[in-house]
């Protein structure tokens, strides 16, 4: 993931071309979205809150069966990322 992020930052036009050719994205959309991408590898509380919010929405709207909410904090392991990029993790140990 970090190498991909580095590539997007270093060669945005090549990354855009790959986005179009490999994923079939519309060139105008690819250009628009690549100008807004923030290629940063991180794991923090904001990401976990966002995942939780999306899970709540999916349950509320009936896109997933059952009513049990996933516990992303219980299933997320920061140690592998912390071992590679210690500053990328904003979660307590």
Secondary structure, DSSP 8 states (H G I E B T S, - for coil): -HHHHHHHHH-HHHHHHHHHHHH---HHHHHHHHTT------EEHHHHHHHHHHHHHHHHTTSSSSS----HHHH---HHHHHH-GGGEES--
